[in-house]
Amino acid sequence: NELDIGAKAGFANLYMVQLGMPVLYARDTQNNCYYLGAPCDFFAKGGMLVNIPGAPEVIFIHRPEKPAFPAKIPRPPNAYILYRKERHHSIKAQRPDITNNEISQVLGRLWNSETREVRALYKQMADQKKAEHRRQYPDYQYRPRRPSERRRRNNASSDSSTATTAVTQQITA
């Protein structure tokens, strides 16, 4: 800022001889200072050079930094989710053509027909996962999406429900 045009040109010539490539002064608008360097050095820093006609200097502009969003913390699984996770692959192996929606419907029916002991076992596993989750993320608080943010799902057709009933009967048999 304090150097006159002749001094700036002198420094630029010395630096250009050292580097063996053209150099230029650029004013950094974000940090309110000047840089002397090869044009490629400015681009390497993630910015751009702007040369406004009639302006006394080239301007170095930083790219705006993207705000870092914290990683979404997953909800702890409930008893049914653990049950589904454990049994999903066996049903898919029995019926490779079945969709995930149909698998969920089949497993939902199987879950509802399970004994109290089996359901209590998965409830105990879910409580352990919940306690582990609480230790890992002490400040976690579930925040459901607003109704306007929820994804709309297509209503299942009656054909789908009869097909999954047949699949459930095949798997339980």
Backbone as a printed PyTorch tensor [residue, N CA C, xyz], in Angstrom:
tensor([[[  0.8170,  -1.1900,   0.0000],
         [  0.0000,   0.0000,   0.0000],
         [  0.8650,   1.2590,   0.0000]],

        [[  1.9730,   1.2100,   0.7450],
         [  2.8180,   2.3830,   0.9120],
         [  3.8210,   2.5620,  -0.2220]],

        [[  4.0460,   1.5420,  -1.0410],
         [  5.0450,   1.6340,  -2.1160],
         [  4.4830,   2.3890,  -3.3140]],

        [[  5.3460,   3.1990,  -3.9380],
         [  4.9070,   3.8740,  -5.1590],
         [  5.0060,   2.9040,  -6.3370]],

        [[  4.5330,   3.3260,  -7.4740],
         [  4.4770,   2.4620,  -8.6550],
         [  5.8630,   1.9690,  -9.0630]],

        [[  6.8800,   2.8260,  -8.9720],
         [  8.2420,   2.4330,  -9.3450],
         [  8.8000,   1.3580,  -8.4320]],

        [[  8.5590,   1.4720,  -7.1300],
         [  9.0460,   0.4740,  -6.1720],
         [  8.3490,  -0.8670,  -6.4020]],

        [[  7.0460,  -0.8080,  -6.6480],
         [  6.2960,  -2.0440,  -6.9150],
         [  6.8340,  -2.7320,  -8.1670]],

        [[  7.1040,  -1.9470,  -9.2000],
         [  7.6300,  -2.5110, -10.4510],
         [  9.0050,  -3.1190, -10.2230]],

        [[  9.8270,  -2.4810,  -9.3850],
         [ 11.1560,  -3.0150,  -9.0830],
         [ 11.0740,  -4.3580,  -8.3690]],

        [[ 10.2290,  -4.4360,  -7.3460],
         [ 10.0510,  -5.7120,  -6.6370],
         [  9.5020,  -6.7860,  -7.5790]],

        [[  8.5570,  -6.4090,  -8.4160],
         [  7.9650,  -7.3660,  -9.3490],
         [  9.0150,  -7.9030, -10.3110]],

        [[  9.9040,  -7.0240, -10.8140],
         [ 10.9630,  -7.4760, -11.7330],
         [ 11.9320,  -8.4230, -11.0450]],

        [[ 12.3430,  -8.1050,  -9.8080],
         [ 13.2500,  -8.9940,  -9.0660],
         [ 12.6050, -10.3700,  -8.8510]],

        [[ 11.3530, -10.3610,  -8.4540],
         [ 10.6410, -11.6110,  -8.1810],
         [ 10.4380, -12.4100,  -9.4680]],

        [[ 10.1570, -11.7090, -10.5740],
         [  9.9560, -12.3730, -11.8630],
         [ 11.2430, -13.0680, -12.3100]],

        [[ 12.3920, -12.4370, -12.0810],
         [ 13.6810, -13.0470, -12.4330],
         [ 13.8920, -14.3000, -11.5850]],

        [[ 13.5750, -14.2240, -10.2960],
         [ 13.7350, -15.3760,  -9.4000],
         [ 12.8310, -16.5400,  -9.8160]],

        [[ 11.5740, -16.2350, -10.1160],
         [ 10.6060, -17.2860, -10.4710],
         [ 10.7650, -17.7810, -11.8970]],

        [[ 11.1900, -16.9060, -12.7630],
         [ 11.2900, -17.2760, -14.1710],
         [  9.9510, -17.2890, -14.8730]],

        [[  8.9950, -16.5470, -14.3410],
         [  7.6690, -16.4380, -14.9650],
         [  7.0690, -15.0780, -14.6130]],

        [[  6.0830, -14.6330, -15.3820],
         [  5.4720, -13.3300, -15.1040],
         [  4.7990, -13.3080, -13.7320]],

        [[  4.8420, -12.1530, -13.0880],
         [  4.1910, -11.9740, -11.7850],
         [  3.3250, -10.7260, -11.8380]],

        [[  2.4510, -10.6010, -10.8440],
         [  1.6280,  -9.4030, -10.7530],
         [  1.2590,  -9.1280,  -9.3100]],

        [[  0.9080,  -7.8870,  -9.0500],
         [  0.3710,  -7.4960,  -7.7550],
         [ -1.1400,  -7.6660,  -7.8180]],

        [[ -1.7000,  -8.1460,  -6.7350],
         [ -3.1540,  -8.2540,  -6.6530],
         [ -3.5880,  -7.8280,  -5.2600]],

        [[ -4.6510,  -7.0540,  -5.2190],
         [ -5.1800,  -6.6040,  -3.9330],
         [ -6.1760,  -7.6450,  -3.4430]],

        [[ -5.9560,  -8.1150,  -2.2060],
         [ -6.8540,  -9.0780,  -1.5680],
         [ -7.9340,  -8.2760,  -0.8520]],

        [[ -9.1470,  -8.3490,  -1.3590],
         [-10.2350,  -7.5550,  -0.7850],
         [-10.7030,  -8.0910,   0.5630]],

        [[-10.5070,  -9.3680,   0.8080],
         [-10.9680,  -9.9610,   2.0670],
         [-10.0390,  -9.5990,   3.2220]],

        [[ -8.7250,  -9.6580,   2.9910],
         [ -7.7500,  -9.3970,   4.0560],
         [ -7.1610,  -7.9910,   3.9910]],

        [[ -7.6040,  -7.2000,   3.0280],
         [ -7.1480,  -5.8250,   2.8550],
         [ -5.6240,  -5.7200,   2.8060]],

        [[ -5.0220,  -6.4760,   1.8870],
         [ -3.5730,  -6.4340,   1.7030],
         [ -3.2580,  -6.7190,   0.2330]],

        [[ -1.9720,  -6.6460,  -0.1170],
         [ -1.5240,  -6.9030,  -1.4900],
         [ -0.6650,  -8.1600,  -1.5190]],

        [[ -0.7740,  -8.8880,  -2.6060],
         [  0.0710, -10.0580,  -2.8330],
         [  0.8430,  -9.8570,  -4.1320]],

        [[  2.0420, -10.4080,  -4.1490],
         [  2.8600, -10.4140,  -5.3580],
         [  3.1230, -11.8700,  -5.6900]],

        [[  2.7660, -12.3010,  -6.8840],
         [  2.9890, -13.6920,  -7.2460],
         [  2.6110, -13.9760,  -8.6780]],

        [[  2.8760, -15.2040,  -9.0720],
         [  2.4930, -15.6600, -10.4080],
         [  0.9800, -15.8630, -10.4310]],

        [[  0.3300, -15.5950, -11.5470],
         [ -1.1270, -15.7610, -11.6130],
         [ -1.6080, -17.1510, -11.1870]],

        [[ -0.8360, -18.1910, -11.5330],
         [ -1.2660, -19.5540, -11.1680],
         [ -1.3160, -19.7410,  -9.6510]],

        [[ -0.4740, -18.9980,  -8.8990],
         [ -0.4840, -19.1090,  -7.4390],
         [ -1.8070, -18.6140,  -6.8560]],

        [[ -2.3870, -17.6150,  -7.4640],
         [ -3.6520, -17.0800,  -6.9610],
         [ -4.7870, -18.0820,  -7.1760]],

        [[ -4.7550, -18.7640,  -8.3080],
         [ -5.8080, -19.7470,  -8.5830],
         [ -5.6710, -20.9690,  -7.6840]],

        [[ -4.4260, -21.3040,  -7.3250],
         [ -4.1890, -22.4680,  -6.4660],
         [ -4.7990, -22.2610,  -5.0880]],

        [[ -4.9460, -21.0220,  -4.6720],
         [ -5.5140, -20.7250,  -3.3530],
         [ -7.0390, -20.7480,  -3.3740]],

        [[ -7.6040, -21.0910,  -4.5010],
         [ -9.0580, -21.2110,  -4.5770],
         [ -9.7650, -19.8910,  -4.8170]],

        [[ -9.0990, -18.9490,  -5.4280],
         [ -9.7270, -17.6650,  -5.7030],
         [ -9.7250, -17.3580,  -7.1790]],

        [[ -9.9680, -16.1000,  -7.4850],
         [ -9.9060, -15.6750,  -8.8770],
         [ -9.3840, -14.2500,  -8.9410]],

        [[ -8.8340, -13.9150, -10.0890],
         [ -8.3020, -12.5800, -10.3250],
         [ -9.2810, -11.8090, -11.1930]],

        [[ -9.5110, -10.5580, -10.8170],
         [-10.4140,  -9.7060, -11.5790],
         [ -9.6460,  -8.4490, -11.9660]],

        [[ -9.6210,  -8.1640, -13.2490],
         [ -8.9490,  -6.9680, -13.7510],
         [-10.0180,  -6.0530, -14.3300]],

        [[-10.3880,  -5.0470, -13.5630],
         [-11.4430,  -4.1260, -13.9730],
         [-10.8200,  -3.0290, -14.8360]],

        [[-11.3480,  -2.7990, -16.0350],
         [-10.7820,  -1.7470, -16.8970],
         [-10.7840,  -0.3960, -16.1760]],

        [[ -9.6280,   0.2620, -16.1930],
         [ -9.4910,   1.5640, -15.5490],
         [ -9.1010,   1.4930, -14.0860]],

        [[ -9.1550,   0.2940, -13.4770],
         [ -8.7670,   0.1530, -12.0690],
         [ -7.2480,   0.1040, -11.9770]],

        [[ -6.6600,   0.6540, -10.9030],
         [ -5.2020,   0.6960, -10.7940],
         [ -4.5560,  -0.6550, -10.4950]],

        [[ -5.3200,  -1.6360, -10.0530],
         [ -4.7210,  -2.9200,  -9.6930],
         [ -5.6580,  -4.0800, -10.0070]],

        [[ -5.0710,  -5.2460, -10.0200],
         [ -5.8370,  -6.4860, -10.1740],
         [ -6.3620,  -6.8490,  -8.7890]],

        [[ -7.5620,  -7.3790,  -8.7380],
         [ -8.1710,  -7.7300,  -7.4520],
         [ -8.2270,  -9.2450,  -7.3270]],

        [[ -7.7970,  -9.7340,  -6.1500],
         [ -7.8600, -11.1640,  -5.8320],
         [ -9.1040, -11.3870,  -4.9890]],

        [[ -9.9840, -12.2650,  -5.4590],
         [-11.2300, -12.5460,  -4.7500],
         [-11.2240, -14.0000,  -4.2970]],

        [[-11.5010, -14.2070,  -3.0120],
         [-11.5920, -15.5590,  -2.4460],
         [-12.9370, -16.1680,  -2.8170]],

        [[-12.9300, -17.4630,  -3.0110],
         [-14.2050, -18.1600,  -3.1890],
         [-14.8860, -18.2080,  -1.8320]],

        [[-16.1860, -18.0190,  -1.8050],
         [-16.8620, -18.0940,  -0.5040],
         [-16.7730, -19.5100,   0.0500]],

        [[-16.4820, -19.5960,   1.3230],
         [-16.3900, -20.9120,   1.9620],
         [-17.7910, -21.4340,   2.2150]],

        [[-17.9710, -22.6920,   1.9080],
         [-19.2640, -23.3080,   2.1500],
         [-19.3970, -23.5600,   3.6460]],

        [[-20.5460, -23.2420,   4.2100],
         [-20.7030, -23.5140,   5.6360],
         [-20.6760, -25.0210,   5.8860]],

        [[-19.9360, -25.4130,   6.8710],
         [-19.8190, -26.8370,   7.1890],
         [-21.0290, -27.2570,   8.0140]],

        [[-21.8170, -28.1540,   7.4540],
         [-22.9640, -28.6600,   8.1840],
         [-22.5160, -29.8630,   9.0050]],

        [[-22.9080, -29.8940,  10.2570],
         [-22.5120, -31.0540,  11.0510],
         [-23.1660, -32.3200,  10.5010]],

        [[-22.4690, -33.4180,  10.6370],
         [-23.0000, -34.6910,  10.1490],
         [-24.2920, -35.0130,  10.8910]],

        [[-25.2500, -35.5510,  10.1580],
         [-26.5310, -35.8950,  10.7640],
         [-26.3440, -37.1080,  11.6630]],

        [[-26.7800, -36.9670,  12.8880],
         [-26.6730, -38.0660,  13.8450],
         [-27.8710, -38.9900,  13.6310]],

        [[-27.6200, -40.2710,  13.4020],
         [-28.7400, -41.1900,  13.1780],
         [-29.5120, -41.4410,  14.4700]],

        [[-30.7860, -41.7300,  14.3310],
         [-31.5970, -42.0790,  15.5030],
         [-31.1980, -43.4670,  15.9830]],

        [[-31.3080, -43.7170,  17.2760],
         [-31.0370, -45.0790,  17.7450],
         [-32.1430, -46.0130,  17.2480]],

        [[-31.7910, -47.2410,  16.8740],
         [-32.8120, -48.1490,  16.3330],
         [-33.7600, -48.6500,  17.4240]],

        [[-35.0220, -48.8140,  17.0500],
         [-35.9820, -49.3920,  17.9910],
         [-36.0050, -50.9140,  17.8160]],

        [[-36.8410, -51.5880,  18.5960],
         [-36.8730, -53.0520,  18.5900],
         [-37.2210, -53.6020,  17.2040]],

        [[-38.2270, -53.0160,  16.5500],
         [-38.6200, -53.5150,  15.2320],
         [-37.5060, -53.3250,  14.2060]],

        [[-36.8090, -52.1920,  14.2460],
         [-35.7310, -51.9330,  13.2840],
         [-34.6390, -52.9900,  13.4420]],

        [[-34.2990, -53.3340,  14.6690],
         [-33.2900, -54.3740,  14.9020],
         [-33.7810, -55.7290,  14.3860]],

        [[-35.0530, -56.0280,  14.6360],
         [-35.6660, -57.2700,  14.1620],
         [-35.6190, -57.3290,  12.6390]],

        [[-36.0070, -56.2190,  11.9990],
         [-36.0290, -56.1590,  10.5370],
         [-34.6250, -56.3030,   9.9630]],

        [[-33.6710, -55.6190,  10.5680],
         [-32.2880, -55.6660,  10.0830],
         [-31.7410, -57.0960,  10.1300]],

        [[-32.0900, -57.8050,  11.1840],
         [-31.5900, -59.1700,  11.3620],
         [-32.2170, -60.1590,  10.3820]],

        [[-33.4660, -59.9380,  10.0030],
         [-34.1870, -60.9100,   9.1850],
         [-34.3270, -60.5370,   7.7080]],

        [[-33.9850, -59.3240,   7.3600],
         [-34.1580, -58.8330,   5.9880],
         [-33.4570, -59.7390,   4.9640]],

        [[-32.2040, -60.0650,   5.2180],
         [-31.4180, -60.8260,   4.2340],
         [-31.9590, -62.2380,   4.0180]],

        [[-32.4650, -62.8690,   5.0640],
         [-32.9820, -64.2280,   4.8830],
         [-34.2340, -64.2250,   4.0000]],

        [[-35.0750, -63.2110,   4.1490],
         [-36.2690, -63.1340,   3.2980],
         [-35.8690, -62.8150,   1.8610]],

        [[-34.9050, -61.9160,   1.6970],
         [-34.4340, -61.5650,   0.3520],
         [-33.7960, -62.7890,  -0.3130]],

        [[-33.1140, -63.6320,   0.4660],
         [-32.5020, -64.8440,  -0.0900],
         [-33.5750, -65.8410,  -0.5410]],

        [[-34.6720, -65.9340,   0.2300],
         [-35.7610, -66.8400,  -0.1400],
         [-36.5150, -66.3440,  -1.3680]],

        [[-36.6940, -65.0340,  -1.4590],
         [-37.4620, -64.4320,  -2.5570],
         [-36.6860, -63.2620,  -3.1490]],

        [[-35.7450, -63.4920,  -4.0690],
         [-34.9320, -62.4080,  -4.6360],
         [-35.7480, -61.3490,  -5.3910]],

        [[-36.9450, -61.7170,  -5.8560],
         [-37.7630, -60.7840,  -6.6380],
         [-38.5730, -59.8190,  -5.7760]],

        [[-38.5860, -60.0010,  -4.4750],
         [-39.4200, -59.1990,  -3.5790],
         [-38.7980, -57.8080,  -3.3680]],

        [[-39.6500, -56.7750,  -3.2730],
         [-39.1620, -55.4050,  -3.0740],
         [-38.9860, -55.1240,  -1.5800]],

        [[-38.2740, -54.0410,  -1.2780],
         [-38.0680, -53.6670,   0.1250],
         [-39.3830, -53.3250,   0.8160]],

        [[-40.3040, -52.6890,   0.1000],
         [-41.6080, -52.3830,   0.6960],
         [-42.3360, -53.6690,   1.0790]],

        [[-42.2880, -54.6530,   0.1960],
         [-42.9470, -55.9330,   0.4930],
         [-42.2490, -56.6480,   1.6440]],

        [[-40.9250, -56.5590,   1.6930],
         [-40.1870, -57.1730,   2.8070],
         [-40.6130, -56.5300,   4.1190]],

        [[-40.7460, -55.2140,   4.1420],
         [-41.1770, -54.5190,   5.3590],
         [-42.5710, -54.9570,   5.7780]],

        [[-43.4620, -55.1320,   4.8090],
         [-44.8160, -55.5690,   5.1440],
         [-44.8080, -56.9920,   5.6970]],

        [[-44.0250, -57.8520,   5.0860],
         [-43.9240, -59.2410,   5.5570],
         [-43.3610, -59.2620,   6.9710]],

        [[-42.2700, -58.5360,   7.1640],
         [-41.6420, -58.5260,   8.4850],
         [-42.5320, -57.8610,   9.5300]],

        [[-43.3230, -56.8830,   9.1150],
         [-44.2740, -56.2630,  10.0390],
         [-45.2940, -57.2700,  10.5360]],

        [[-45.7900, -58.0920,   9.6240],
         [-46.7490, -59.1320,  10.0290],
         [-46.0840, -60.1730,  10.9250]],

        [[-44.8420, -60.5590,  10.5650],
         [-44.1280, -61.5330,  11.3960],
         [-43.8490, -60.9600,  12.7810]],

        [[-43.4610, -59.6820,  12.8320],
         [-43.1770, -59.0240,  14.1130],
         [-44.4240, -59.0110,  14.9920]],

        [[-45.5600, -58.7080,  14.3960],
         [-46.8100, -58.6690,  15.1660],
         [-47.2180, -60.0460,  15.6740]],

        [[-46.7640, -61.0920,  15.0060],
         [-47.1250, -62.4430,  15.4470],
         [-46.0670, -63.0650,  16.3640]],

        [[-44.9790, -62.3440,  16.6440],
         [-43.9220, -62.8790,  17.5160],
         [-44.4080, -62.9750,  18.9620]],

        [[-43.7750, -63.8660,  19.7120],
         [-44.1170, -64.0370,  21.1290],
         [-43.6030, -62.8480,  21.9380]],

        [[-44.1400, -62.7080,  23.1460],
         [-43.6980, -61.6210,  24.0300],
         [-42.2180, -61.7350,  24.3550]],

        [[-41.7400, -62.9750,  24.4920],
         [-40.3360, -63.1870,  24.8420],
         [-39.4070, -62.6710,  23.7400]],

        [[-39.7520, -62.9790,  22.4850],
         [-38.9250, -62.5260,  21.3570],
         [-38.9500, -61.0060,  21.2830]],

        [[-40.1390, -60.4290,  21.4270],
         [-40.2460, -58.9650,  21.3680],
         [-39.5030, -58.3200,  22.5320]],

        [[-39.5430, -58.9450,  23.7000],
         [-38.8230, -58.4120,  24.8660],
         [-37.3140, -58.4580,  24.6400]],

        [[-36.8390, -59.5120,  23.9770],
         [-35.4130, -59.6270,  23.6670],
         [-34.9640, -58.4630,  22.7720]],

        [[-35.7490, -58.1690,  21.7380],
         [-35.4010, -57.0600,  20.8410],
         [-35.5670, -55.7080,  21.5340]],

        [[-36.5150, -55.6030,  22.4470],
         [-36.6820, -54.3700,  23.2260],
         [-35.4510, -54.1390,  24.0980]],

        [[-34.9430, -55.2170,  24.6940],
         [-33.7370, -55.1210,  25.5200],
         [-32.5330, -54.7020,  24.6570]],

        [[-32.4140, -55.2800,  23.4650],
         [-31.3270, -54.8960,  22.5560],
         [-31.4510, -53.4240,  22.1620]],

        [[-32.6840, -52.9730,  21.9110],
         [-32.9110, -51.5760,  21.5310],
         [-32.5570, -50.6400,  22.6850]],

        [[-32.8780, -51.0430,  23.9110],
         [-32.5270, -50.2220,  25.0780],
         [-31.0160, -50.1080,  25.2330]],

        [[-30.3010, -51.2070,  24.9660],
         [-28.8340, -51.1650,  25.0260],
         [-28.2810, -50.2210,  23.9560]],

        [[-28.8270, -50.3110,  22.7500],
         [-28.3890, -49.4210,  21.6600],
         [-28.6890, -47.9600,  22.0060]],

        [[-29.8350, -47.7340,  22.6440],
         [-30.2270, -46.3770,  23.0190],
         [-29.2750, -45.8090,  24.0750]],

        [[-28.9010, -46.6340,  25.0560],
         [-27.9610, -46.1920,  26.0910],
         [-26.5890, -45.9040,  25.4840]],

        [[-26.1680, -46.7610,  24.5650],
         [-24.8910, -46.5610,  23.8650],
         [-24.9360, -45.2660,  23.0450]],

        [[-26.0560, -45.0350,  22.3880],
         [-26.2480, -43.8130,  21.5890],
         [-26.1960, -42.5800,  22.4980]],

        [[-26.8210, -42.6760,  23.6630],
         [-26.8440, -41.5530,  24.6100],
         [-25.4390, -41.2180,  25.1030]],

        [[-24.6120, -42.2600,  25.3090],
         [-23.2190, -42.0220,  25.7300],
         [-22.4110, -41.3910,  24.5970]],

        [[-22.6500, -41.8600,  23.3790],
         [-21.8980, -41.3730,  22.2240],
         [-22.3160, -39.9590,  21.8140]],

        [[-23.5980, -39.6420,  21.9330],
         [-24.1210, -38.3290,  21.5360],
         [-24.9450, -37.7490,  22.6910]],

        [[-24.3000, -37.2400,  23.7420],
         [-25.0420, -36.7830,  24.9250],
         [-25.9880, -35.6090,  24.6530]],

        [[-25.7010, -34.7950,  23.6640],
         [-26.5480, -33.6320,  23.3790],
         [-27.5810, -33.8980,  22.2920]],

        [[-27.7000, -35.1540,  21.8510],
         [-28.6300, -35.4860,  20.7720],
         [-30.0650, -35.2570,  21.2250]],

        [[-30.8300, -34.6630,  20.3320],
         [-32.2580, -34.5130,  20.5710],
         [-32.9610, -34.7430,  19.2460]],

        [[-33.9160, -35.6280,  19.2390],
         [-34.6290, -35.9320,  18.0020],
         [-35.4540, -34.7220,  17.5890]],

        [[-35.2820, -34.3170,  16.3490],
         [-36.0290, -33.1840,  15.7960],
         [-36.6870, -33.6450,  14.5000]],

        [[-37.9480, -34.0300,  14.5690],
         [-38.6100, -34.5030,  13.3440],
         [-38.7770, -33.3670,  12.3410]],

        [[-38.8490, -33.7580,  11.0780],
         [-39.0510, -32.7700,  10.0180],
         [-40.4530, -32.1860,  10.1210]],

        [[-40.5910, -30.9550,   9.6800],
         [-41.9050, -30.3270,   9.6340],
         [-42.7370, -31.0060,   8.5490]],

        [[-44.0520, -30.9450,   8.6770],
         [-44.8890, -31.5960,   7.6520],
         [-44.5700, -31.1400,   6.2320]],

        [[-44.1830, -29.8820,   6.0610],
         [-43.8830, -29.3940,   4.7100],
         [-42.6060, -30.0060,   4.1520]],

        [[-41.7450, -30.5260,   5.0210],
         [-40.4830, -31.1080,   4.5750],
         [-40.5740, -32.6080,   4.3270]],

        [[-41.6380, -33.2300,   4.8040],
         [-41.7490, -34.6840,   4.6670],
         [-41.9430, -35.0880,   3.2220]],

        [[-41.3550, -36.2350,   2.9000],
         [-41.5490, -36.7750,   1.5510],
         [-42.9390, -37.3790,   1.4480]],

        [[-43.5380, -37.1730,   0.3120],
         [-44.8540, -37.7630,   0.0680],
         [-44.6620, -39.1710,  -0.4780]],

        [[-45.3870, -40.0900,   0.0810],
         [-45.3150, -41.4690,  -0.4030],
         [-46.5840, -41.7990,  -1.1630]],

        [[-46.4030, -42.6020,  -2.1610],
         [-47.5740, -43.0510,  -2.9180],
         [-48.3540, -44.0400,  -2.0700]],

        [[-49.6690, -43.9700,  -2.1790],
         [-50.4940, -44.9300,  -1.4480],
         [-50.3190, -46.3020,  -2.0730]],

        [[-50.1610, -47.2970,  -1.2260],
         [-49.9920, -48.6630,  -1.7300],
         [-51.3200, -49.1420,  -2.2990]],

        [[-51.2440, -49.8390,  -3.3930],
         [-52.4670, -50.3450,  -4.0210],
         [-52.9260, -51.6050,  -3.3090]],

        [[-54.1520, -51.9760,  -3.5160],
         [-54.6840, -53.1830,  -2.8820],
         [-54.0160, -54.4320,  -3.4310]],

        [[-53.5210, -54.3680,  -4.6760],
         [-52.8190, -55.5100,  -5.2620],
         [-51.5670, -55.8240,  -4.4650]],

        [[-50.8920, -54.8020,  -4.0040],
         [-49.6520, -54.9830,  -3.2610],
         [-49.9140, -55.6920,  -1.9390]],

        [[-51.0180, -55.3290,  -1.2500],
         [-51.2870, -55.9410,   0.0460],
         [-51.6490, -57.4150,  -0.0910]],

        [[-52.3670, -57.7920,  -1.1430],
         [-52.6990, -59.2050,  -1.3200],
         [-51.4620, -60.0030,  -1.6940]],

        [[-50.5650, -59.3940,  -2.4550],
         [-49.3300, -60.0850,  -2.8360],
         [-48.4510, -60.3180,  -1.6120]],

        [[-48.3820, -59.3390,  -0.7170],
         [-47.5290, -59.5150,   0.4660],
         [-48.1420, -60.5050,   1.4430]],

        [[-49.4550, -60.6100,   1.4750],
         [-50.0830, -61.6230,   2.3220],
         [-49.6770, -63.0080,   1.8420]],

        [[-49.6690, -63.2040,   0.5370],
         [-49.2660, -64.4920,  -0.0260],
         [-47.7990, -64.7760,   0.2720]],

        [[-46.9560, -63.7600,   0.1850],
         [-45.5290, -63.9310,   0.4710],
         [-45.3290, -64.2800,   1.9370]],

        [[-46.0630, -63.6120,   2.8320],
         [-45.9540, -63.9000,   4.2630],
         [-46.3240, -65.3460,   4.5430]],

        [[-47.3780, -65.8180,   3.9170],
         [-47.8040, -67.1980,   4.1300],
         [-46.7530, -68.1770,   3.6180]],

        [[-46.0960, -67.8540,   2.4980],
         [-45.0450, -68.7290,   1.9630],
         [-43.8550, -68.7860,   2.9160]],

        [[-43.4700, -67.6470,   3.4740],
         [-42.2740, -67.5890,   4.3210],
         [-42.5190, -68.2490,   5.6610]],

        [[-43.6990, -68.0500,   6.2410],
         [-43.9780, -68.6390,   7.5510],
         [-44.2630, -70.1310,   7.4610]],

        [[-44.5990, -70.6120,   6.2700],
         [-44.9250, -72.0370,   6.1130],
         [-43.6900, -72.9050,   6.1180]]])
